[in-house]
Amino acid sequence: MGKYVVSPATHPTHCGRFRASFAIQRAQGNGSYCRVFRFDTTFASRDAAKLFAVTQGWLQSSMPQPSAC
């Protein structure tokens, strides 16, 4: 199992388009965190917004984390 849980989401706009967001969660030892990313870009379909959210979540979870010194 990976270190992160990525939860993509889509949100309809008032004009019939869709926005993307995702939450990324991590638990390690006694600590945990959750961050939510929301995007201003709108998409013509829910599927396009979800694909964008999944891709961005994957990129965020794949980035090397800075070491704690």
Secondary structure, DSSP 8 states (H G I E B T S, - for coil): --SEEEEEEEEE-TTS-EEEEEEEEEEETTEEEEEEEEEEEEESSHHHHHHHHHHHHHHHHHS------
